[in-house]
Amino acid sequence: MTDLTTALRTTLDGRWADLKNEARTEFDPAMYMPPTKELTMDEYRARVAEQVREIAATDHPRRGFPVAQGGSGDLGGSVTAFEVVGHADLSLMVKAGVHWGLFGGAVSNLGTQRHHTAYLPSIIDATLPGCFAMTETGHGSDVQSLGTTATYDKDTDEIVVHTPTPAARKDYIGGAARDGRMAAVFAQLVVDGENHGVHCVLVPIRDESGAPMPGVTIGDCGAKAGLLGVDNGRLTFDEVRVPRTNLLNRYGDIDENGVYTSPIENQTRRFFTMLGTLVRGRISVAGGAGAATRTALTLAVTYAGHRRQFAAPGGDEEVRLLDYRVHQRKLLPALATSYALQFAQNDLVAFMHDIQGAEQLDEEKQRELESRAAGIKVASTSHATATIQMCREACGGAGYLAVNRLPALKADTDVFTTFEGDNTVLLQLVAKGLLTSYRDSFGDLDTLGMVKFGARQFAGQLVERTAARGLVQRLIDAAPGRDSDKGPTDRGWQLDLFEDRERHLLETVALRLRKAGKPGADLFAVFNECQDHVVEAARAHVDRVVLESFVAAIDGCQDAPAREMLSRVCDLYALSTIEAHKGWHLEHGRITPARSKQVRAAVGDLCAALAPHAQTLVDAFGIPTSWLGTELLEPVAG
């Protein structure tokens, strides 16, 4: 490994670099990699369940829980460890994430001391396999409208969990089909005939022998497009009774007299506060998507570096794929984006660690965390879907072979764009946060509330920077004009253009929402008409946040050659993003046709300049060769 590769890797690994290095050496490929031979669905599920038990014997699961709950309190380290597993078997990453991150996270964050004492030790050591039963057949993104009920019976001091309609069946629940023995069930809590909104109740679903508990019907989702090692199932409850104390009661409790109380009076705000504590799952999905994409790029770039096709006129030797400009144009902008997203993920994980690990919860920062996590999850998973497909095509027929992993990476990550939040819905969540000046009223704004807000407010608020605030402002202040001789690689010009696009889209969407202030306006129609505008504003925001994370990472890099290399990669990310939106920039007079041509030419020049370093750039991802283990890594003898 060269000094440049080491320096790049150190910067990419970020705050938890030591943990990543530990995982690279500790995670045995034979244990954590996908199976080398084709397995049946049952065999694959059994294999992953055994892998989870092996992970439970290490210290990794303890990281995700506070010291007071028997953990080590390294929340950022926990999410980072899951990200590293994403380079190996994504079924294992998801299965482990469901058990410790979602099920364990629900008990940890929504429960109180009685739940922590009773359940967390056996959750941490995986002797109590659990499920996270939120999604229903009829309700996925709209969690507030879940149909499952949890009705308090004062006569028996029990909570009765029931599935009233087929649409209220819990669906796609990881761990339910085979291994789960308890589920964290999200349901409408009803006390004395009053519905207090969605709460979480612990419900045993299997006994010690593995048989379904009375009143619990368990189904199997069967084979899926990917993630074959995850036992997704369906749960239906027929008047299932559990003790009152099974209610996870941090944000809503029923006392021994049957009286409901909550520290948060507003039901909608209480709901969003509860869900906000579970943001780690969304961050982990973004991390896993990023890891899978970096694996795919490593395979495709390595293959392109030795695979030859067609001889140049007058030459005897065929040309490497990576020497073709069109191939560079495929791989290198995607590689630059993966670098950018890794830096944004690092910042997000660090922000989450600091916010959720603090003694006192800062509600404003928690809302900012939720919005940023939603945006980075969208960017990372969308990038994974597009890039892994591109890598498959870039490797031709070899990319279609199962032995070369690209088909599995494509299949396993395909669902990432819709689980832990549908990407389109999440972008609206991001925009909602941007359009709301008062973060403490976030939970009070549903879609129509957001429209009303837009009707009486102007969104000309300053853009809140998330990284390297002083540096970014200095660069923007020094930015040249639209057609300065400095050219499109001027960092201040790039930052200013990203920020300007975000601000313009936010301001104009707010003005469109003002239509709701007219007498008799149809609030839903007003929002629906500009929904595409809302989503585009959110995307522009995420693009800007990602670029700023990249700029901050370069500023923090102490190695001069690595810093120079990262600066060129950052140029490619910024300019390829500008190129993708050049129609908007031209329409709105942000760039001239001449500058647009300069941007396109600069992207091509950067691809050509970085192509000789492409192998170094993917080697810096730090994926051990033994984890990759495919035929794509070695050239075929001529």
C-alpha positions as CSV (number, residue, x, y, z in Angstrom):
1,M,0.0,0.0,0.0
2,T,1.4,3.4,-1.0
3,D,1.8,6.4,1.3
4,L,-0.9,8.2,-0.8
5,T,-3.3,5.3,-0.4
6,T,-2.7,5.2,3.4
7,A,-3.2,9.0,3.7
8,L,-6.4,8.9,1.6
9,R,-7.7,6.0,3.7
10,T,-7.0,7.8,6.9
11,T,-9.1,10.8,5.7
12,L,-11.9,8.6,4.4
13,D,-12.1,6.6,7.5
14,G,-12.7,9.6,9.7
15,R,-13.3,9.7,13.4
16,W,-13.7,5.9,13.8
17,A,-10.7,5.0,11.7
18,D,-9.3,2.7,14.5
19,L,-12.5,0.8,14.6
20,K,-12.6,0.3,10.9
21,N,-9.0,-1.0,10.9
22,E,-9.9,-3.3,13.8
23,A,-12.9,-4.6,11.8
24,R,-10.8,-5.2,8.7
25,T,-8.6,-7.5,10.6
26,E,-11.1,-9.0,13.1
27,F,-14.0,-9.9,10.7
28,D,-13.1,-13.3,9.3
29,P,-14.1,-13.4,5.6
30,A,-15.1,-17.0,6.0
31,M,-17.5,-15.9,8.7
32,Y,-18.9,-12.7,7.4
33,M,-18.8,-12.9,3.6
34,P,-21.7,-14.2,1.5
35,P,-21.8,-17.9,0.9
36,T,-19.4,-19.2,-1.8
37,K,-21.9,-21.7,-3.0
38,E,-25.6,-21.4,-3.8
39,L,-27.8,-22.0,-0.7
40,T,-31.5,-22.6,-0.3
41,M,-33.4,-19.8,1.4
42,D,-33.6,-21.9,4.6
43,E,-29.9,-22.6,4.5
44,Y,-29.0,-19.0,4.0
45,R,-31.3,-17.9,6.8
46,A,-29.7,-20.4,9.2
47,R,-26.2,-19.3,8.2
48,V,-27.0,-15.6,8.9
49,A,-28.6,-16.5,12.2
50,E,-25.4,-18.3,13.3
51,Q,-23.3,-15.3,12.1
52,V,-25.5,-13.1,14.4
53,R,-24.8,-15.3,17.3
54,E,-21.0,-15.2,16.5
55,I,-21.1,-11.4,16.5
56,A,-23.0,-11.5,19.8
57,A,-19.9,-13.1,21.3
58,T,-17.8,-10.1,20.5
59,D,-17.9,-6.6,22.0
60,H,-19.5,-5.0,18.9
61,P,-23.2,-5.2,20.0
62,R,-22.5,-3.4,23.3
63,R,-21.3,-0.3,21.5
64,G,-24.8,0.7,20.5
65,F,-26.2,0.9,24.1
66,P,-25.4,3.5,26.8
67,V,-23.1,2.5,29.7
68,A,-26.0,2.7,32.1
69,Q,-27.9,0.1,30.1
70,G,-25.0,-2.4,30.0
71,G,-23.3,-1.1,26.8
72,S,-20.2,0.8,26.1
73,G,-21.9,4.0,24.9
74,D,-20.1,4.3,21.5
75,L,-23.1,5.0,19.3
76,G,-21.0,6.2,16.4
77,G,-18.7,3.2,16.6
78,S,-21.8,0.9,16.5
79,V,-23.1,2.5,13.3
80,T,-19.6,2.4,11.8
81,A,-19.2,-1.3,12.6
82,F,-22.5,-2.0,10.8
83,E,-21.2,0.0,7.8
84,V,-18.1,-2.2,7.6
85,V,-20.3,-5.3,7.6
86,G,-21.9,-3.8,4.5
87,H,-18.8,-4.5,2.6
88,A,-19.4,-8.2,3.4
89,D,-22.8,-9.8,3.5
90,L,-25.7,-7.3,3.4
91,S,-28.1,-10.0,4.7
92,L,-26.0,-10.1,7.8
93,M,-25.8,-6.3,8.1
94,V,-29.6,-6.1,7.8
95,K,-30.4,-9.0,10.2
96,A,-28.0,-7.6,12.8
97,G,-29.3,-4.1,12.3
98,V,-32.9,-5.3,12.8
99,H,-32.1,-7.1,16.0
100,W,-29.7,-4.7,17.8
101,G,-30.4,-1.4,16.0
102,L,-34.2,-1.5,15.6
103,F,-35.5,-4.0,18.2
104,G,-32.8,-3.2,20.7
105,G,-33.0,0.5,19.9
106,A,-36.7,0.6,20.5
107,V,-36.3,-1.0,24.0
108,S,-33.3,1.3,24.7
109,N,-34.8,4.6,23.5
110,L,-38.5,4.1,24.1
111,G,-38.4,2.0,27.2
112,T,-37.4,2.9,30.8
113,Q,-35.3,1.2,33.5
114,R,-37.7,-1.7,34.0
115,H,-37.4,-2.7,30.3
116,H,-33.6,-2.1,30.2
117,T,-33.1,-4.4,33.2
118,A,-35.5,-7.1,32.0
119,Y,-34.6,-7.3,28.3
120,L,-31.4,-5.6,27.2
121,P,-28.9,-8.1,28.6
122,S,-30.5,-10.9,26.5
123,I,-30.9,-8.5,23.5
124,I,-27.2,-7.6,23.6
125,D,-26.1,-11.3,23.8
126,A,-28.8,-12.2,21.2
127,T,-30.4,-14.9,23.3
128,L,-33.7,-13.0,22.8
129,P,-34.0,-12.6,19.0
130,G,-36.3,-9.7,18.3
131,C,-38.3,-8.0,15.5
132,F,-39.3,-4.4,14.8
133,A,-43.0,-4.6,13.9
134,M,-43.9,-1.2,12.5
135,T,-44.8,-1.5,8.8
136,E,-48.2,-2.8,7.9
137,T,-49.7,-4.1,4.6
138,G,-51.8,-1.0,4.3
139,H,-49.4,1.5,5.9
140,G,-45.7,1.9,5.3
141,S,-44.6,5.5,5.2
142,D,-47.8,6.8,6.9
143,V,-46.9,5.4,10.4
144,Q,-49.3,7.7,12.2
145,S,-52.2,5.9,10.5
146,L,-51.3,2.4,11.6
147,G,-54.3,0.1,12.0
148,T,-53.0,-2.2,14.8
149,T,-54.6,-1.4,18.2
150,A,-53.2,-1.8,21.7
151,T,-56.2,-1.4,24.0
152,Y,-55.8,-1.2,27.8
153,D,-58.1,-3.5,29.8
154,K,-58.4,-2.0,33.2
155,D,-60.1,-5.1,34.7
156,T,-57.1,-7.4,34.0
157,D,-54.4,-4.7,33.9
158,E,-53.3,-5.9,30.5
159,I,-52.9,-4.4,27.0
160,V,-54.8,-6.2,24.3
161,V,-52.9,-6.1,20.9
162,H,-55.2,-6.7,17.9
163,T,-55.1,-6.7,14.1
164,P,-58.6,-5.4,13.2
165,T,-58.3,-5.6,9.4
166,P,-56.2,-7.4,6.8
167,A,-54.5,-4.1,6.0
168,A,-53.3,-3.8,9.6
169,R,-51.2,-7.0,9.3
170,K,-47.6,-6.4,10.1
171,D,-45.6,-7.0,6.9
172,Y,-42.0,-7.4,5.7
173,I,-40.9,-7.8,9.3
174,G,-37.2,-8.8,9.5
175,G,-36.8,-11.8,11.9
176,A,-40.4,-12.7,12.1
177,A,-40.5,-15.6,9.7
178,R,-37.9,-17.8,11.5
179,D,-36.0,-16.5,14.5
180,G,-37.8,-13.8,16.3
181,R,-39.2,-14.5,19.7
182,M,-40.4,-11.0,20.7
183,A,-41.6,-8.1,18.6
184,A,-41.6,-4.3,19.3
185,V,-45.1,-3.7,18.0
186,F,-46.2,-0.2,17.0
187,A,-49.9,0.3,17.5
188,Q,-52.6,2.8,18.3
189,L,-52.8,3.0,22.1
190,V,-56.4,3.2,23.4
191,V,-57.1,3.9,27.1
192,D,-60.7,4.4,28.4
193,G,-61.9,4.7,24.8
194,E,-59.4,7.5,23.9
195,N,-56.8,7.0,21.3
196,H,-53.5,8.4,22.3
197,G,-51.7,7.7,19.0
198,V,-49.0,5.3,18.1
199,H,-47.0,3.7,20.9
200,C,-44.7,0.7,21.1
201,V,-45.6,-2.5,23.0
202,L,-43.4,-5.6,23.5
203,V,-45.2,-8.7,22.4
204,P,-43.8,-12.3,22.7
205,I,-44.5,-14.0,19.3
206,R,-42.9,-17.4,19.9
207,D,-42.3,-19.6,22.9
208,E,-39.0,-21.2,23.8
209,S,-39.7,-24.1,21.5
210,G,-40.3,-21.8,18.5
211,A,-44.0,-22.3,18.4
212,P,-46.2,-19.2,17.8
213,M,-47.7,-17.7,21.0
214,P,-51.5,-18.0,21.4
215,G,-53.3,-15.5,19.2
216,V,-50.2,-14.8,17.1
217,T,-50.3,-15.8,13.5
218,I,-46.9,-15.8,11.7
219,G,-46.4,-15.9,8.0
220,D,-43.4,-15.9,5.7
221,C,-42.8,-13.3,3.0
222,G,-40.9,-16.0,1.1
223,A,-38.2,-15.4,-1.5
224,K,-37.3,-11.8,-2.3
225,A,-35.3,-10.1,-5.0
226,G,-32.3,-9.9,-2.5
227,L,-31.4,-10.2,1.1
228,L,-32.1,-13.9,1.1
229,G,-30.6,-14.5,4.5
230,V,-33.1,-12.2,6.2
231,D,-36.3,-14.0,7.4
232,N,-38.9,-11.4,6.6
233,G,-42.3,-12.4,7.8
234,R,-45.9,-11.3,8.6
235,L,-47.6,-11.0,12.0
236,T,-51.3,-10.9,12.8
237,F,-52.6,-10.5,16.4
238,D,-55.9,-11.8,17.6
239,E,-56.7,-10.2,20.9
240,V,-53.2,-11.0,22.2
241,R,-52.8,-10.0,25.9
242,V,-49.6,-8.7,27.4
243,P,-48.9,-7.1,30.8
244,R,-49.4,-3.3,31.1
245,T,-45.7,-3.0,31.8
246,N,-44.9,-4.2,28.3
247,L,-45.7,-0.7,27.1
248,L,-42.4,1.1,26.3
249,N,-43.3,4.0,28.4
250,R,-40.6,6.7,28.1
251,Y,-43.0,9.0,26.2
252,G,-46.4,7.7,27.3
253,D,-47.4,5.5,30.3
254,I,-50.4,3.9,31.9
255,D,-50.1,3.9,35.7
256,E,-51.5,1.2,38.1
257,N,-54.8,3.0,38.2
258,G,-55.2,2.9,34.5
259,V,-54.5,6.6,33.9
260,Y,-52.5,7.6,30.8
261,T,-49.9,10.3,31.1
262,S,-47.2,11.7,28.8
263,P,-44.4,14.3,29.2
264,I,-45.4,15.5,25.7
265,E,-49.0,16.7,25.6
266,N,-49.3,17.1,21.8
267,Q,-50.0,13.8,20.2
268,T,-48.3,14.6,16.9
269,R,-45.2,16.0,18.5
270,R,-45.0,13.0,20.8
271,F,-45.2,10.7,17.8
272,F,-42.3,12.5,16.0
273,T,-40.3,12.6,19.1
274,M,-40.6,8.9,19.5
275,L,-39.6,8.2,15.9
276,G,-36.8,10.6,16.1
277,T,-35.0,8.5,18.7
278,L,-34.8,5.6,16.2
279,V,-32.9,7.6,13.6
280,R,-29.9,5.3,13.9
281,G,-31.6,2.7,11.6
282,R,-31.8,5.2,8.8
283,I,-28.2,6.3,9.2
284,S,-27.1,2.6,9.2
285,V,-28.9,2.0,5.9
286,A,-27.1,4.9,4.4
287,G,-23.8,3.5,5.6
288,G,-24.5,0.0,4.3
289,A,-25.5,1.4,0.9
290,G,-22.3,3.4,0.7
291,A,-20.3,0.3,1.6
292,A,-21.9,-1.8,-1.1
293,T,-21.4,0.9,-3.7
294,R,-17.7,1.2,-2.8
295,T,-17.4,-2.6,-3.2
296,A,-19.0,-2.4,-6.6
297,L,-16.7,0.4,-7.7
298,T,-13.7,-1.4,-6.5
299,L,-14.6,-4.4,-8.6
300,A,-15.5,-2.4,-11.7
301,V,-12.4,-0.1,-11.5
302,T,-10.0,-3.0,-10.9
303,Y,-11.6,-4.9,-13.8
304,A,-11.4,-1.8,-16.1
305,G,-7.7,-1.5,-15.3
306,H,-6.8,-4.8,-16.8
307,R,-9.6,-5.8,-19.2
308,R,-8.7,-4.9,-22.8
309,Q,-10.9,-4.5,-25.8
310,F,-10.1,-3.4,-29.3
311,A,-6.6,-2.3,-30.5
312,A,-6.0,1.3,-31.4
313,P,-5.3,2.0,-35.1
314,G,-1.7,1.0,-35.8
315,G,-1.2,-0.7,-32.5
316,D,-0.8,-4.3,-31.6
317,E,-2.1,-4.3,-28.0
318,E,-5.7,-3.9,-27.2
319,V,-6.8,-0.9,-25.2
320,R,-7.7,-1.0,-21.5
321,L,-11.3,-0.3,-20.7
322,L,-10.2,2.4,-18.3
323,D,-8.4,4.3,-21.1
324,Y,-11.6,4.9,-23.0
325,R,-13.1,8.3,-22.2
326,V,-16.7,6.9,-22.2
327,H,-15.7,4.3,-19.6
328,Q,-14.0,7.0,-17.5
329,R,-17.1,9.0,-17.7
330,K,-19.1,6.1,-16.3
331,L,-16.9,5.2,-13.4
332,L,-15.0,8.3,-12.2
333,P,-17.9,10.7,-11.4
334,A,-19.6,7.9,-9.5
335,L,-16.3,7.3,-7.7
336,A,-16.0,10.9,-6.8
337,T,-19.6,10.9,-5.5
338,S,-18.8,7.9,-3.3
339,Y,-16.0,9.8,-1.8
340,A,-18.3,12.8,-1.2
341,L,-21.0,10.6,0.4
342,Q,-18.4,8.9,2.6
343,F,-17.4,12.2,4.1
344,A,-21.0,13.3,4.5
345,Q,-21.7,9.9,6.2
346,N,-18.8,10.5,8.6
347,D,-20.1,13.9,9.5
348,L,-23.6,12.5,10.0
349,V,-22.4,9.6,12.3
350,A,-20.3,12.0,14.4
351,F,-23.3,14.4,14.7
352,M,-25.6,11.6,15.8
353,H,-23.0,10.3,18.3
354,D,-22.6,13.7,19.9
355,I,-26.4,14.5,19.9
356,Q,-27.7,11.2,21.1
357,G,-24.8,10.6,23.5
358,A,-25.3,13.9,25.4
359,E,-26.8,13.9,28.9
360,Q,-29.5,16.3,27.8
361,L,-31.3,15.9,24.5
362,D,-31.2,19.1,22.4
363,E,-34.5,19.0,20.5
364,E,-33.5,21.5,17.9
365,K,-30.3,19.5,17.1
366,Q,-32.3,16.3,17.2
367,R,-34.6,17.6,14.5
368,E,-31.6,18.7,12.4
369,L,-30.2,15.2,12.8
370,E,-33.4,13.6,11.6
371,S,-33.5,15.9,8.5
372,R,-29.9,15.3,7.6
373,A,-30.2,11.6,8.2
374,A,-33.1,11.5,5.8
375,G,-31.3,13.4,3.1
376,I,-28.1,11.4,3.3
377,K,-30.0,8.2,3.3
378,V,-31.8,9.3,0.1
379,A,-28.5,10.3,-1.6
380,S,-26.6,7.2,-0.6
381,T,-29.2,4.7,-1.5
382,S,-30.1,6.4,-4.8
383,H,-26.4,6.5,-5.7
384,A,-26.1,2.8,-4.8
385,T,-29.0,1.8,-7.1
386,A,-27.6,3.7,-10.0
387,T,-23.9,3.0,-9.5
388,I,-24.1,-0.7,-8.8
389,Q,-26.2,-1.1,-12.0
390,M,-23.6,1.0,-13.9
391,C,-20.8,-1.1,-12.5
392,R,-22.5,-4.3,-13.6
393,E,-22.8,-3.0,-17.1
394,A,-19.3,-1.7,-17.1
395,C,-18.1,-5.3,-16.4
396,G,-20.1,-6.8,-19.3
397,G,-20.9,-10.5,-19.0
398,A,-18.5,-10.9,-16.2
399,G,-20.6,-8.5,-14.1
400,Y,-23.6,-10.7,-14.6
401,L,-22.0,-13.8,-13.0
402,A,-22.9,-14.5,-9.4
403,V,-19.4,-15.3,-8.5
404,N,-18.4,-11.7,-9.1
405,R,-20.9,-10.4,-6.5
406,L,-22.3,-7.5,-8.6
407,P,-25.7,-9.2,-9.1
408,A,-26.0,-9.8,-5.4
409,L,-25.0,-6.3,-4.5
410,K,-27.6,-5.0,-7.0
411,A,-30.3,-7.2,-5.6
412,D,-29.5,-6.7,-1.9
413,T,-29.4,-2.9,-2.1
414,D,-32.4,-2.5,-4.4
415,V,-34.8,-2.3,-1.4
416,F,-32.7,0.3,0.4
417,T,-34.4,3.1,-1.5
418,T,-37.8,2.2,0.1
419,F,-37.1,0.8,3.5
420,E,-36.2,2.9,6.6
421,G,-38.2,5.5,4.7
422,D,-39.3,5.7,1.1
423,N,-36.9,8.1,-0.6
424,T,-39.5,10.4,-2.1
425,V,-41.3,10.7,1.3
426,L,-37.9,11.4,3.0
427,L,-37.1,14.2,0.6
428,Q,-40.4,15.8,1.6
429,L,-39.4,15.4,5.2
430,V,-36.1,17.2,4.5
431,A,-38.0,20.1,2.7
432,K,-40.4,20.3,5.6
433,G,-37.5,20.9,8.0
434,L,-36.0,23.5,5.7
435,L,-39.3,25.4,5.4
436,T,-39.9,25.5,9.1
437,S,-38.2,28.3,10.9
438,Y,-39.2,27.1,14.4
439,R,-37.8,23.7,14.9
440,D,-39.9,23.1,18.1
441,S,-43.1,23.2,16.1
442,F,-41.8,20.6,13.7
443,G,-44.0,17.8,15.1
444,D,-47.1,20.0,14.8
445,L,-46.8,20.3,11.0
446,D,-48.4,17.7,8.9
447,T,-48.5,18.2,5.1
448,L,-51.3,20.7,5.3
449,G,-49.7,22.4,8.2
450,M,-46.6,22.9,6.1
451,V,-48.8,24.5,3.4
452,K,-50.3,26.9,5.9
453,F,-46.8,27.7,7.1
454,G,-45.7,28.5,3.6
455,A,-48.7,30.7,3.2
456,R,-47.6,33.1,6.0
457,Q,-43.8,32.9,5.9
458,F,-41.1,33.7,3.5
459,A,-38.3,31.2,3.2
460,G,-35.6,33.7,2.8
461,Q,-33.8,32.4,5.9
462,L,-30.0,32.0,5.7
463,V,-28.9,28.6,4.6
464,E,-27.6,26.7,7.7
465,R,-24.2,25.3,7.0
466,T,-23.3,21.9,8.5
467,A,-19.5,21.7,8.1
468,A,-16.5,24.0,7.9
469,R,-18.8,27.1,8.2
470,G,-16.0,29.7,8.3
471,L,-14.0,28.1,5.5
472,V,-17.0,27.8,3.3
473,Q,-17.9,31.4,3.8
474,R,-14.4,32.6,3.0
475,L,-14.3,30.6,-0.2
476,I,-17.7,31.9,-1.3
477,D,-16.7,35.5,-0.5
478,A,-13.7,35.1,-2.7
479,A,-15.7,33.4,-5.5
480,P,-15.3,35.0,-9.0
481,G,-18.2,36.0,-11.3
482,R,-20.1,33.8,-13.7
483,D,-17.4,33.7,-16.4
484,S,-14.2,34.6,-14.5
485,D,-10.9,33.5,-15.8
486,K,-10.5,31.4,-12.7
487,G,-12.7,28.8,-14.4
488,P,-15.2,26.2,-13.0
489,T,-12.6,24.5,-10.7
490,D,-12.7,27.5,-8.3
491,R,-14.0,26.1,-5.1
492,G,-15.8,29.2,-4.0
493,W,-17.7,29.4,-7.3
494,Q,-18.8,25.8,-6.9
495,L,-20.0,26.3,-3.3
496,D,-21.8,29.5,-4.2
497,L,-23.6,27.8,-7.1
498,F,-24.7,24.9,-4.9
499,E,-25.9,27.3,-2.2
500,D,-27.6,29.6,-4.6
501,R,-29.6,26.8,-6.2
502,E,-30.8,25.5,-2.9
503,R,-31.8,29.0,-1.7
504,H,-33.6,29.8,-4.9
505,L,-35.6,26.6,-4.9
506,L,-36.6,27.0,-1.2
507,E,-37.7,30.6,-1.7
508,T,-39.7,29.9,-4.8
509,V,-41.4,26.8,-3.3
510,A,-42.4,28.9,-0.3
511,L,-43.9,31.5,-2.6
512,R,-45.9,28.9,-4.4
513,L,-47.2,27.6,-1.0
514,R,-48.4,31.2,-0.3
515,K,-51.4,30.4,-2.6
516,A,-52.9,28.5,0.3
517,G,-53.6,31.8,1.9
518,K,-56.2,32.7,-0.6
519,P,-59.8,32.3,0.5
520,G,-61.2,28.9,-0.3
521,A,-57.9,27.5,-1.4
522,D,-57.6,23.7,-1.6
523,L,-54.7,23.0,0.7
524,F,-53.9,19.6,-0.6
525,A,-54.1,20.7,-4.2
526,V,-51.7,23.6,-3.5
527,F,-49.2,21.2,-2.0
528,N,-49.7,18.5,-4.6
529,E,-49.1,21.0,-7.5
530,C,-45.7,21.9,-6.2
531,Q,-44.6,18.5,-4.8
532,D,-42.0,18.0,-7.4
533,H,-40.6,21.5,-6.6
534,V,-40.5,20.5,-2.9
535,V,-38.5,17.4,-3.6
536,E,-36.1,19.2,-5.9
537,A,-35.4,21.8,-3.2
538,A,-34.6,19.0,-0.8
539,R,-32.2,17.4,-3.3
540,A,-30.4,20.7,-3.8
541,H,-30.0,21.0,-0.1
542,V,-28.5,17.5,0.2
543,D,-26.1,18.2,-2.7
544,R,-24.9,21.3,-0.9
545,V,-24.5,19.5,2.5
546,V,-22.5,16.7,0.8
547,L,-20.2,19.2,-1.0
548,E,-19.5,21.1,2.3
549,S,-18.6,17.8,4.0
550,F,-16.1,17.1,1.2
551,V,-14.6,20.6,1.6
552,A,-14.3,20.1,5.3
553,A,-12.5,16.8,4.9
554,I,-10.0,18.3,2.5
555,D,-9.3,21.1,5.0
556,G,-8.7,18.5,7.7
557,C,-6.3,16.4,5.6
558,Q,-2.7,16.9,6.8
559,D,-1.0,15.0,3.9
560,A,-0.2,17.3,1.0
561,P,-0.3,14.8,-1.9
562,A,-3.6,13.3,-0.5
563,R,-5.0,16.8,-0.1
564,E,-4.2,17.6,-3.7
565,M,-5.8,14.3,-4.9
566,L,-8.9,14.9,-2.8
567,S,-9.2,18.4,-4.2
568,R,-9.3,17.0,-7.8
569,V,-11.8,14.4,-6.8
570,C,-13.9,17.1,-5.1
571,D,-13.8,19.1,-8.3
572,L,-15.1,16.1,-10.2
573,Y,-18.0,15.6,-7.7
574,A,-18.9,19.3,-7.8
575,L,-18.7,19.7,-11.6
576,S,-20.4,16.5,-12.5
577,T,-23.3,17.5,-10.2
578,I,-23.5,20.9,-11.8
579,E,-23.4,19.3,-15.2
580,A,-26.3,17.1,-14.2
581,H,-28.3,20.2,-13.4
582,K,-27.0,22.4,-16.2
583,G,-30.4,22.9,-17.7
584,W,-31.7,24.5,-14.4
585,H,-28.6,26.7,-14.1
586,L,-29.0,27.9,-17.7
587,E,-32.7,28.5,-17.4
588,H,-32.2,30.6,-14.3
589,G,-29.2,32.5,-15.6
590,R,-26.8,31.1,-13.1
591,I,-24.3,30.1,-15.8
592,T,-23.8,31.1,-19.3
593,P,-23.7,28.7,-22.3
594,A,-19.9,29.3,-22.5
595,R,-19.5,28.3,-18.8
596,S,-21.7,25.3,-19.3
597,K,-19.4,24.1,-22.0
598,Q,-16.4,24.8,-19.7
599,V,-18.0,22.6,-17.1
600,R,-18.6,19.7,-19.5
601,A,-15.0,20.0,-20.7
602,A,-13.6,20.1,-17.2
603,V,-15.5,17.0,-16.2
604,G,-13.9,15.1,-19.1
605,D,-10.4,16.5,-18.4
606,L,-10.7,15.5,-14.7
607,C,-11.8,12.0,-15.6
608,A,-8.8,11.7,-17.9
609,A,-6.5,13.1,-15.2
610,L,-7.8,10.8,-12.4
611,A,-8.0,7.6,-14.5
612,P,-4.4,6.7,-13.9
613,H,-5.1,7.0,-10.1
614,A,-8.4,5.2,-10.1
615,Q,-6.9,2.0,-8.6
616,T,-5.3,4.1,-5.8
617,L,-8.6,5.8,-5.1
618,V,-10.6,2.5,-4.7
619,D,-7.7,0.9,-2.8
620,A,-8.1,3.7,-0.3
621,F,-11.6,2.4,0.5
622,G,-9.7,-0.2,2.5
623,I,-11.7,-3.3,1.5
624,P,-9.5,-6.3,2.1
625,T,-8.9,-8.4,-1.0
626,S,-10.2,-11.4,0.9
627,W,-13.6,-9.7,1.3
628,L,-13.9,-9.1,-2.4
629,G,-12.9,-12.6,-3.6
630,T,-14.1,-12.5,-7.2
631,E,-12.7,-13.3,-10.6
632,L,-12.8,-9.6,-11.6
633,L,-9.7,-8.8,-9.6
634,E,-7.1,-10.7,-11.8
635,P,-6.5,-10.4,-15.5
636,V,-7.0,-13.4,-17.7
637,A,-3.9,-14.5,-19.5
638,G,-3.8,-13.7,-23.2
